[in-house]
Amino acid sequence: MISKDLIAIFSEIAKEKNIDRTELGAIIEDLFIALVEKKYGDSSNCDVIVNIDKGEIEIYQEKTIVESVMDPSLEIELGDAQAVEPGLKMDDSFIEVVDPTTVFNRRHVTTAKQFLSQRIRDIEKKSIFEDYYHKVGEIVIGDVRQVQRDFVYIYIDQSEMRMPREEQIESERYRRGDTIRCVIKSVEMLPKGPDIIVSRGDNQFLFKLFEMEVPEIEDGIVEILAISRSPGMRSKIIVRSSDRRIDPVGACVGMRGNRIQSIVRELNGEKIDVVNYSLQPEVLITRALSPAIPKNLYIDDDKKYCLAVFDDEDIDSAAGKNYVNVKLAADVTRYTIDVVKESDHSGGKKDDHVNLSDIQELTPRMVKLLGESNIITVNDFRDKSEQELLAIKGMGEKTLSQISSRINDIIEEQNNTVVDEEGSEPDEIIDETLLTTEVDDESPLESDEKKKEETVETEQS
């Protein structure tokens, strides 16, 4: 039997490492089993009983009574066994109590320390994994410890987290010692320990920030239906209220914009457009394209496609820098949206059956990439969603943007050369199923804007 002092030492270590008493008992049992195996080469005939409350550890070794001992760890002579229990006979089992103070030497103590340290590290890793695995999608606050080219390492207590470059806000610069907020994106257990990935560029981060700042969202009165972000530049969210008395856009913006300005500051000045949901696609798309307001919308609900016509002076605002505004509007509404100037549109016929190979502005590589996916004509290209196009092997966002821009340019140029005959009906833009919505000064959309149901864009002042 071992004194209570050893148990007390183990208990103190377990307390420091936040290890449960039950786990501590299992660790001590495994520890002494390992020591017996180190000493005798086999532990199959040993049992360790640990009583944490009483501070007792008992080690028992089962041996067979033989006439001549060949293996001391498994056998015992009859005379030695009868000295303890006189009634024993040959081939009987004998239970020997092992005294660790006499059996284990300094080398075994070193092994015990290494074993104990390794088991404690394993338990710590498991505890960290389980703790953060259940926090995926939640916001945490940590300290920047290390900044590398591809990763920023963030620590919370002793837990290490990684923020890859693609999860960072491009306009931000991180420095050692900074305290930052981020959302836990994924947690995975690797051989070296838990791998915790955090993000500031993920949509979930923006969602959680709104949930923290807007009580109506946390209470379920206002619902965020969709989010699309270009981290550091612009975001668009679609909101809806389950209570007709609550304006979802006003709830997100707050009195004098205090709620959304807090989020904008956290995102380093990222512009945020809050869009009030509508069942009417023409209303929803118009709001999503804010700050520009289209003059005409040609919508094909079956193909989820929309052609938006803008005043010439509004086209830059509608497209946005690097087409960010129209891309976000398309992503958040789930419609493929093309924007054109009114002067280029001019009622001409849009020839969607032009072969891509006939468009000189497209490089052979672009034509080949699309052709391998049976995208031969402009119409084939427009039938595909952005996600489907990006799924093409070798197709990146930059390449797709260049292809889309060049196709739009050549089609607009062709449309601009078409002149309608006097008194004739204008040609159709898509087909007979297209829905056209006129937006003018007297339209309901302008009235909605006056009531603050239109998209609200806020910038950090």
TITI-766384 format. One record per residue: x, y, z of N, C-alpha, C in turn. Coordinates in steps of 0.05 Angstrom, whole numbers, plus 5000, padded with zeros to 4 digits. Example, Ala and Ser with C-alpha at 12.3 -4.5 7.8 and 13.67 -1.06 7.14 Angstrom:
<recs>
526448865156524649105156526449345156525749555142527349795143525850015157
</recs>
This chain:
<recs>
501749765000500050005000501850255000501050444984502650694982501250904999502951075011501851285029500151485014498651635030496851845018498452075006501052095012502652315002502752304971503052064960503252034931500652114918498452024929495752094919495452404920496352524942496052814945497652964923500052854916501652974895500152964868499052724862497552684837495052864837493752884859491253054861491953344856494153434866494953714862495553774832496853584820497453614791494853614775493053434782490453424768488853674771489053794795487554044800488654274783491254284781492554494765491754464735491554214726491054164698488054124692486454164713483454144710482653864700483753664714483153384707481253274728479153134718477153014735478352794753477252764777478352554795478052274784475952224769475551964757477751914737478352114721480552094701483152054715483552194737486052174752486451884761484351754771484551474780485451294757484251334734484951174710487851224702488751474704491551534696493451394715492851394741494651264761494750964756492450844750492350554744494050494720493650644698495250594674498250644679498850834696501650904702503050664715501850544735503150324749503150064733501150034716501149804697503549834678504050084669506350134652508950084666509050154692511550104707512049804711509949654716510249364719511149244693510049334670510949234644513849304639514649544647517449634644519249454661518349384684519949224703520148934695517848814688517748524683517348454654516748644637516348584609513548484603511848444623509148354619507448444642504948544636503148634657500448504655500248284640497648154636496648034662498447974681497547844705497448034729497448294723497448494744494848654745494048744769491748914773492649144791491549384785492149614802489449724811489149764837486649874848487350134862485950344853486450614863483950714878484350804902482250924918483051214924482051404908482851684910481951794937479551724946478451834971480151754995480951504996482551415018485551455015486251524990489151564985490651304984489451094973490750834972491150734944493450604939494050474914495050194920493749994908494549724913495249594886497549444885498349304861498549004867497048844852497048554856498048414831499648204836500848054814500147754818498747644798497947364800500147184789500946974806503046794798502146504801503446334787502846044788504945904805504045724823505945584841507245354825509845354824511445154810513645044828514844834819517044724834519644874830520144954805522445104798521645354781522345584791521545834778523245894753521845924730523146004706522746304700520346404707519746684702518646804728520246964742519347074768516847254767516347364743513947534741511447374739511647124732509246954728509146714747511446644759511546394775512746454803512046264822513146284849513445994860515545954875516045684886514045614908513545364911511545274930512145364958514645344966515445414993514945714999515545884980515146164984512146234986510546094970507646144971506446044997507345805007506245695031507145855056509346005053510146175075508146395080506646465060504546665063501846545067501246325051498746185054499445885055499345765079500245485082498645285066496145335061494445135048494845105018496545255005496845254976498345004967497744924941499044684930500244764903501544564891502744604865500544674844501244854826499544954804497245134813497145184839495145384848496045664841494045844841494646124836495346264862497346434861498146584885498046884878496647044895496447334891498547474909500447604895502647734910502148034909502448164933502148454935504948574928504948754908507448874900507949134915510249164927511049404942512649584923511549794913513049954893515550084904515650124930518050254942520450074940520049814938522349634937522749524908520649524892520749414865521749614845520849864846521450054825523850224834525650274815528050434820527750714807530050864807530051134797529251144768530150944752529550944724526550914719525250754736522350724733520850974741522051124760520751374768520851574745523151584730523351764707521251684686520951424682518951324663516151414671515651394697513051474708512451764703514451934707514152224702513452274673514952144655514452184626511652094619510851864629508251754624506051944634506452044658504452214670504252484654506452594646506452844630505052804604505552574590504352524565501352494567500452344588497552304592496152564598497452734614496252994621496053164595498053164578497953314553495653204535495352944534493252824518490452914529490252914555487652994567487153294562489153454564488853744558487953784529489253644510488553674482485653584477484853364490482153264487480153464499480853574522479053774535478754024518480954124506480854354489479154294464479554064452477953984428474953984434474253844456471453824463470254094470471754264483470854524491470154694466472054704447471654884424470054754402469854484402468154354382465254434385464454474410461754554415461354864413463555004407463355294403463555384374463555184355463655254327461355444320461955664306459955854299459656084319461156074342460956274362463356464360462856714370465056914370466756884396469356904392471156894415473057134413474357194435476257414436478957304445481057354428483657254435485857454430488357374437490657554433492357444411493257624394495057554372497857494383498857254378501457184388503557174366502757114342504657084321503357144294504657304277503657374251505557274230504557094213506156984191504857064165506156984143505157054117502356944111501956694118499456554111497656514135498556554159496956504183497456724204495356774220495556924244494856744267496656714287496156534309495056694333492756594342491256734364491056544388491456644412491356484436489156584454487656384465485756434487486656254510487656374531488956214553491256064540491055794541493155624529492355494503490055584492489055464468489955624444491255484425492255614401490155584378489755804363487955804340489355934316488555844293489755944268487656094252488456324241486756474222488156484195487456314176488756314149488256584135489956634115489756884100487056924088485856704077483256734064480956794083481456754109479456814129479857094142481857234133482357504145480957714128480757954140479758184126482158314113482158334086484558414071485558684080483858864087484659144094485759164122485658954138486658964165489558884167490958994186493658914192493858834221494758594226494858484253497658504265497858564290500358584304500358424330502758334337503058174361502058334385500358204401499258344425496458454420495558474395492858574389490758384401488558494410486258344419484158364397483258134386481358134364479157944369476858004356474557824355474657654330473757414332473557234309471457024315470656884294468656674297470056404293469356204310470555944307469255804283470855754262469755634237469855334237471955214247472154914247474154824269473654584279475454464299475954174291478454104289479153834280481353724298481153474305483253354322485353224304487853324306490153214291492053074310493852914299495752774317497252964336497853204327499353384344497553544363494853514360493053644378490753774362488953914376486654034362487454264344486354264320486854474300484354654299484554894310482255074311482555294291480755304272480855514251478755734258479655984258477856204264477856394240475756564239475456734215474257004223475057214208473757474209472357534182472957374162471757424136469357254130468657064147466456884142463757024146461756934132459057044135457957014163458756794176457756734203458756944223461057064218462157274235460357514234459457594210457657824208454957764220454057514216451457434228451557464259453757364271453957374300454157654310455557824295455758104303452958234304451358184284448658294284446958174307447357914312445957784334446657914361449157984364450058114389448958394392448858544369448058824370445058874368443658684356440758724351439158524367437958614389436358424407434158284392432958424372430658304357431558054341434158054333435157814319435557584339436657644362437157444382434457324392432357504393429757414403428157264381429157274356427757134334425557294321425357554328423257724315424257804287426757874285427957944259429757714251429457624227430957394217432757484194435257394195437157434173436857204154435957254129435457044110437856974093439557174087441857124070443957334075446457244072448757424075450757374052451757594041453957574022455957784028458557704028460657894037462957904017464058134014466758164003468358294026469558134043470658234069472358474066471758684082473258924082472259134062470559044043469459234022466459284027464859074022461959114024460658854031458358874045456758644052453858714047452258514040449358544037447958324053445958404068444358204083441458254078439958034076437058054072435657984099433958154108432658114134429558114131428257984149425357964149424357974178422058104183420958124209418457944211418157794233415757634238413557794251414258044260412358224272411958464254409558504244409058724225409559004238409559014264410159264277413059334278414759134273417659184274418859214246420159434241421559474216424259334218424759124202427258974205429759144199429559314178431759484171432359684193430359814204430660004225431759874250430959624256431959484279434959424277435859364252438659294248440359554248439259774238440760024237440960144264438760144279438760264306438260564305437760674328437360964331439861114322439461284302441661444291443961264280443261024274445360834262447260724282446660744308448660664329449260364328447160204322447659914321449459834298448859924275450359834251453059964250453360204261455960334262457860184279456860064301458559904318459659664302458059544285458959314269460859414248460359634236462059744215464859804227464959914251467559964263469059704268467659494277468859234282470059124257468759174234469659064208471459254193472559454207474559634195473359794172470859884175469660064156468259924133467859664135466459524113463559624110462859694085460159794080458159564082455859624094453759414099451159514088449959364069447259424059445259234072443359344085441259184098438759194079437958964069435858944049433358824062431058964059428558864069427458654049426758424059425858204042423258264028422858154004420358173990419957923974417357833972416757603956416857663926416757913919416857993891419858013882420657853863423557863855424458133846422658283831423458543821424058743843422458723865422858893888425458823903425758563907428058463922430658523907430758483881433158533866433758833865431758993862432159283862433359373888432359273910433459353936436359243939436859003929439458883932441559033916440759163894442659313877443359593887442059673909442659933921445759953925446860193922445560453922444460553895444960413873443760493848440960373845439260513830436460423826436160373796435460133788435160073759432660203747432760273721430460373707428660153698429859933688428259703680429559443690427959253695428858983703427558783684429158613672428058393656428758133670426758003681427157773699426057513687427657313687426857043679426956873705424656823717424556673742425456383739424856263715425555983711428555943711429956133698432856113696434256263718432656393735433856563756435856763745434956903724436657093710435257363709436857573712435857843712437758023696436558183678438058393664437158663675438958813687438259063699439259293682437559483675438259703658438359953676440660093674441060333691441560583674441060813686441861063673444961053670445861183649448761173643450461263667449461473681451061573703450961403728449161213728448861033752450160763748451260703724452260433719454660363736456460563741458760503758457960443787456060583797455060533824453660263825452260193804450759933804452759703804454759723787456759503785458559493809459459733818461259743841464159693832465959743850468759693844469259403840470559333817471059053810468458883809466259023803463658883801462658773827463758873850463058763876460058793882458959033876456159083883454258883869454658853843452858673829453258383836455758313841456358033850455057963876455158153895453958103921450958093919449758273902446858273898445958013885447557903866446857653853447057423874449157433890449557213909447357213931446657453940444757463962441857403953441257463928438557413917438257143903440557013898440656763883439756793854440157033843439557083814442257153801442457063775444657163759443857433748445457643755444657913748446758033729445858143707447558293689446558583688448358773688447659053688448559183662446859353650447559493625446659783627448059953611447260233610444860253591443160453597440760493581441560563552443660713548444460793521445460543505446660353519447560113505445259923500443359923518441059733516439259823492438260053493436660193472434660013458433659813472431459653461432359453440435059423436435959243415435658953423436058783403435858503409438458393419438358243440440758133453441157853442443157823426443657563413445157383432443657213446444857023465445856773451445556753425446356513411449056543397450456763403453156803392455056593403456556473386458556283395460856423409461656303432463856433447466456443431466856243414469256243397469356473378467056593372466956823353467457083367467657083393468157333408471257363411472357543396475257573395476457653422474857793438475757883464476357653483475257413478475757183495478257033485480056963504482556823496481856533490483556393475483156113469482855943494484456023515484255863540481455893552480356133552477656173563475656013548475756023521473855873504474155573510476655483513477155193518475955113545476455273565475355213592472355173591471055363578468055343577467155123559468555073537467854863518467954593530469854543548470154283561467754223578466254423586463754383601461254433584461654403557459354433538458054713539459654913545458655183544459755303518458055313498458955383471458055663464455655733471454455993464454156173488453556433482453056623504450656523520448656413507446256313521447056093540448855913531449755693549451155813574452656023570454056153592452156273612450056403601448156543619446356333633446056093623444455893636445755783661448355823663449855713686449955913709449655813733449955983757452856043762453456243779456256303785457556063799456155923816457255693830458055473810456255433790456855223770459355303753459555553747461755643730464455623746464355693772466755683788467555393794465655203791466254923795467854803772468054943749469554853726472554843734473854633727476654603734478354813719479954963735481555173723480255443722477655463731476155713731476255843758477456083760477456233784475656473783475356613805473656853806474657063787477257103785478357313768477857253739478356993731477856913703474956943696473156853714470256863709469357153706470457333723469757613721470657733694473057653684473957753659472257653636471557393637469857283616467157423615465857453638463257573640463357863630465458003637465758283629466058303599467658133587468158143558465658063542464257863552461757783539459758013540459458143563457658373565458358603547461058653545461958873528461258823499461758573489461258523460458258513454456658413473453758403468452558693469453558853488452659133489453359283464455759223453456659353428454759273405454059013405452258923383449459043387448559053411445859173416445759463408448059603412448159883406447959943377448659743360448559773331445859713319444059603335441359523325439559763327438259843305436360063305433559963299431660023317428959933313427660093291425959963275424460103255422260273268421660503256419760683268417060553269415860553293413160443298413260143303415460013301415559723306415759663335414959423343415159343371418059273378418959353401421759283409422158983411424458893403425058603406425258523435424658263440424758163467427658123476428058163501430758143512431457853518429557713530430057433537428057243523425557233532423457093519420857193529418657063520416057173527415357143556416856983571416156943599417457153617419057343605420557533621418657743633419257813658417658013672419158273672417958493662419258753661418058933682419759063697418859243718419959523713418259713710419059993706419460123734421560263738422060403763422260703757420260853766420261143761419661283787419261543785418861703809416361633825414361523810411861473824411561173832413761013828413560733833413360673863412260433870412060353898414860323911416860273894419560233905420560493917420060723903420960973914419461043940416860963941415361003966416460843988417360583982418560424002421160544013422560673994425060794003424561014023422461174018421761394036421061294064419961044064419260924090421460774103423860794091426260654101426060354099424460254079424359974074426259894052427460114039429460054019432059974032433959894016436659814026437960054041439059994064440460194079443460144077444860344066447760314064449060504085450760384100452160554120455160534116456560754120459460754119460460864146462760774153463960884178464661174174463561334192464061624190466761684200
</recs>
